[in-house]
């Protein structure tokens, strides 16, 4: 079974490379006839996506948290910053860093719960009533179960998807943080504090005997490290943003005895904002950032789906994609 999975992964990579070569072919006449329309559609989506990304820049550059902090962190551009701002503004809705961590699903514990109607769900905090959405597809009226929760079990481990359970975290924010962490992973440790911290934490996890003996430990260690970096970055962002808005907050980890955390700083040496120097993001700016980021990710989702369709077509037509199987000299 493991060998089959390995072969399947290698085949997927092979056809992903072929699909990329087809989509990037400058001579359109060389693109196989059966896929020309799909290639044109992909290219139009990519151009639109890039256009929306350019439109995001002037809006996000107006915000203090971007100008005074995010802009000075290696690996985070305007689009990822805009997405964070769209989902977290106003940051004062999260008085404590731990509340923000829970909202993202990055806390080290969660609750498995069930209501009297039989709905099962996972959440970062215990609920008294069921939050499962019962809204029908063709209905504009939102309907929530709201039945009494009859079972609640505290789980002292990170939340992850479980068959038969609804999950209540901000999945888009969680995905954004994963993208940011993998971007840090590509940075130089000399220029990026988070890449440096990534290397330190990964080495620490790799030294644990129980992880060394575990099957698939390399992948597990990497994911544990990325999760740690996501949480560390999110807490630092919260500390800086809240201070800019006039409130000092202290991460829970910093209150523990014999426990130290890296001081918050920028990667390029730019000074951290002084307390109370940020202005609230206007409703107009906030609306524009939300709409543009929503459009950006909707288009990106369609582009990725289109890319996967090109891969599927290539797998079904191996003879027609032979010219793209080998790299150009």
C-alpha positions in Angstrom: 0.0 0.0 0.0 2.8 2.4 0.9 4.5 1.7 -2.5 1.3 2.4 -4.3 0.9 5.7 -2.6 4.5 6.6 -3.4 4.0 5.7 -7.1 0.8 7.7 -7.2 2.5 10.7 -5.7 5.3 10.5 -8.2 2.8 10.2 -11.1 0.9 13.2 -9.8 4.1 15.3 -9.7 5.0 14.1 -13.2 1.7 15.2 -14.7 1.7 18.5 -12.6 5.0 19.3 -14.4 3.5 18.4 -17.7 0.4 20.5 -17.1 2.6 23.5 -16.1 4.6 23.2 -19.3 1.4 23.1 -21.4 0.0 26.1 -19.6 3.3 28.1 -20.0 3.8 27.1 -23.7 4.4 30.4 -25.6 3.5 28.9 -29.0 -0.2 28.3 -28.6 -0.3 26.2 -31.8 1.7 23.6 -29.9 -1.0 23.2 -27.2 -3.0 20.0 -27.9 -6.3 20.8 -29.6 -8.5 19.0 -27.0 -7.3 21.3 -24.3 -6.8 24.7 -26.0 -10.0 26.2 -24.5 -9.1 25.1 -21.0 -5.6 26.6 -21.4 -7.1 29.9 -22.5 -9.5 29.9 -19.6 -6.6 29.2 -17.2 -4.5 32.0 -18.6 -7.4 34.5 -18.4 -8.0 33.5 -14.7 -4.3 34.0 -13.9 -4.2 37.4 -15.5 -7.4 38.4 -13.6 -5.9 37.1 -10.4 -2.7 39.1 -10.9 -4.8 42.2 -11.7 -6.8 41.8 -8.4 -3.5 41.4 -6.5 -2.3 44.7 -7.9 -5.5 46.3 -6.9 -5.1 45.1 -3.3 -1.8 46.8 -2.8 -2.8 50.5 -2.5 -5.6 49.6 0.0 -3.5 47.5 2.3 -0.7 50.1 2.2 -3.0 52.5 3.9 -3.3 50.4 7.0 -0.9 51.0 9.9 -0.4 47.3 10.8 0.9 46.7 7.3 3.0 49.9 7.0 4.5 49.6 10.5 4.8 45.8 10.9 3.8 43.3 8.3 5.7 45.1 5.5 8.9 44.5 7.5 8.5 40.7 8.0 10.2 38.6 5.3 7.9 36.3 3.5 4.6 38.2 3.8 3.5 40.3 0.8 0.5 42.6 0.4 -2.0 39.9 -0.6 -1.4 37.7 2.5 -1.3 40.8 4.7 -4.6 41.9 3.2 -6.2 38.5 3.9 -5.1 38.7 7.5 -6.4 42.2 7.9 -9.7 41.3 6.3 -10.3 38.4 8.7 -8.8 39.9 11.9 -9.9 43.6 11.8 -10.9 44.9 14.3 -8.2 43.1 16.3 -9.7 44.4 19.5 -12.4 41.8 19.1 -9.7 39.4 20.5 -8.6 40.9 23.8 -6.2 38.1 24.5 -3.7 36.3 22.2 -5.1 33.0 23.4 -8.6 33.9 22.0 -7.1 34.6 18.6 -5.2 31.3 18.7 -8.4 29.4 19.6 -10.3 31.2 16.8 -7.8 29.8 14.3 -7.8 26.3 15.7 -4.1 26.4 16.7 -4.6 25.8 20.4 -3.2 22.6 21.9 -6.7 21.4 23.0 -10.3 21.3 21.9 -13.8 19.9 22.7 -15.7 17.1 21.1 -19.4 17.8 21.6 -22.8 16.4 20.7 -26.2 17.9 20.9 -29.6 16.3 21.7 -30.4 16.2 18.0 -27.3 14.0 17.3 -25.1 16.6 15.7 -21.4 16.1 16.5 -18.9 19.0 16.3 -15.4 20.1 17.3 -14.8 23.5 18.8 -12.0 25.4 20.6 -14.3 26.2 23.6 -17.3 24.4 25.2 -20.8 25.3 23.7 -24.1 25.2 25.6 -26.1 25.0 22.3 -25.4 23.4 19.0 -24.0 25.8 16.4 -24.5 23.5 13.4 -25.9 25.3 10.3 -29.1 23.7 9.0 -29.7 26.3 6.2 -30.9 24.7 3.0 -28.9 25.3 -0.2 -31.7 27.2 -1.9 -32.7 29.3 1.1 -31.6 32.8 2.0 -32.6 32.4 5.6 -29.9 31.1 7.9 -31.0 28.4 10.3 -28.9 27.1 13.2 -29.7 23.9 15.2 -29.5 25.5 18.6 -30.3 22.3 20.4 -28.9 21.7 23.9 -25.4 20.2 24.0 -25.7 16.9 26.0 -22.1 15.7 25.7 -18.8 17.6 25.9 -15.4 16.0 26.1 -12.2 17.9 26.6 -9.4 16.7 24.3 -5.9 17.7 25.4 -4.5 17.7 21.8 -4.7 19.9 18.7 -8.0 19.9 16.8 -8.1 18.1 13.4 -10.8 16.9 11.2 -12.7 13.8 12.3 -15.2 11.8 10.4 -18.8 12.5 11.3 -17.9 15.8 13.1 -18.5 19.4 12.0 -15.5 21.6 12.8 -15.8 25.2 14.1 -12.7 27.2 13.3 -11.9 29.8 10.8 -10.5 27.5 8.1 -9.6 30.4 5.7 -7.5 32.0 8.4 -5.9 28.7 9.2 -5.1 28.1 5.6 -3.6 31.6 5.3 -1.4 31.0 8.3 -0.2 27.7 6.8 0.7 29.6 3.6 2.6 32.2 5.6 4.5 29.5 7.5 5.5 27.7 4.4 6.6 31.0 2.9 8.8 31.5 6.0 10.2 28.0 5.4 11.6 29.2 2.0 13.3 32.3 3.5 16.9 32.6 4.6 17.5 32.1 8.3 19.9 35.0 8.2 17.1 37.4 7.0 14.0 35.8 8.5 13.5 35.4 12.3 10.7 32.9 11.6 12.9 30.8 9.4 15.6 30.8 12.1 13.0 29.9 14.7 11.7 27.2 12.4 15.2 25.6 12.2 15.7 25.7 15.9 12.2 24.2 16.7 12.5 21.6 14.0 15.9 20.4 15.4 14.3 20.3 18.9 11.4 18.1 17.7 13.8 15.9 15.7 15.8 15.2 18.9 12.8 13.7 20.7 13.2 9.9 20.9 9.4 9.2 20.7 9.3 11.1 17.4 12.4 9.5 16.0 10.8 6.1 16.3 7.5 7.1 14.7 6.5 6.1 11.2 6.5 9.1 8.9 8.3 11.1 11.6 9.9 13.6 9.1 6.6 14.8 7.8 5.1 14.8 11.3 8.0 16.9 12.6 7.7 19.4 9.8 4.0 19.8 10.4 4.5 20.3 14.1 7.2 22.9 13.4 5.0 24.8 10.9 2.2 24.8 13.4 4.5 26.2 16.1 5.6 29.0 13.7 2.0 29.8 12.7 1.1 30.2 16.4 4.2 32.2 17.2 3.7 34.6 14.3 0.0 35.0 15.1 0.7 35.9 18.7 3.4 38.4 17.8 1.0 40.0 15.3 -1.7 40.3 17.9 0.8 41.9 20.4 2.0 44.5 17.9 -1.5 45.3 16.6 -3.0 45.6 20.0 -0.2 47.8 21.2 -0.6 50.0 18.2 -4.3 50.4 19.1 -3.3 51.4 22.6 -3.4 48.2 24.7 -0.5 46.1 26.0 -1.1 42.4 26.0 1.0 39.6 27.4 1.1 36.1 25.7 0.3 33.3 28.1 3.6 31.6 27.4 5.5 34.7 28.7 3.8 34.3 32.2 5.1 30.7 32.7 8.0 30.1 35.1 11.3 29.2 33.4 9.7 29.8 30.0 11.0 32.3 27.6 9.9 33.4 24.1 11.7 35.4 21.5 11.0 39.1 21.8 8.8 40.6 19.1 10.8 42.4 16.3 10.8 43.1 12.6 13.2 41.4 10.2 14.7 44.5 8.7 15.3 46.4 12.0 12.4 48.7 11.5 11.3 50.0 15.0 8.1 48.5 16.4 5.2 51.0 16.6 4.7 53.0 19.8 1.6 52.4 21.9 -1.5 54.0 20.7 -0.1 55.2 17.3 -2.5 53.2 15.1 -5.7 54.6 13.7 -8.7 52.4 13.2 -9.2 51.1 9.6 -12.1 53.0 8.1 -15.3 51.1 7.1 -14.6 52.0 3.4 -11.1 50.7 3.5 -12.1 47.6 5.4 -14.9 46.8 2.9 -12.6 47.3 0.0 -9.9 45.0 1.5 -12.5 42.3 2.3 -14.1 42.4 -1.2 -10.8 42.4 -3.0 -9.4 39.5 -1.0 -12.6 37.5 -1.4 -12.5 38.0 -5.1 -8.8 37.2 -5.2 -9.2 33.8 -3.5 -12.4 33.0 -5.4 -10.5 33.5 -8.7 -7.5 31.6 -7.3 -9.7 28.7 -6.3 -11.1 28.5 -9.9 -7.6 28.7 -11.4 -6.3 25.9 -9.2 -9.4 23.8 -10.1 -8.7 24.5 -13.8 -5.0 23.5 -13.3 -6.2 20.2 -11.8 -8.5 19.7 -14.8 -5.5 20.1 -17.1 -3.6 17.4 -15.0 -6.6 15.1 -15.3 -6.7 15.6 -19.1 -3.0 15.0 -19.4 -3.3 11.7 -17.5 -6.1 10.6 -19.8 -4.2 11.6 -23.0 -0.6 10.5 -22.4 0.2 10.2 -26.1 -0.9 13.8 -26.8 1.3 15.2 -24.1 4.5 13.4 -24.9 6.1 16.5 -26.3 5.7 18.1 -22.9 7.1 15.1 -21.0 10.7 16.1 -21.4 12.1 19.5 -20.5 13.1 21.8 -23.3 16.8 21.9 -24.1 
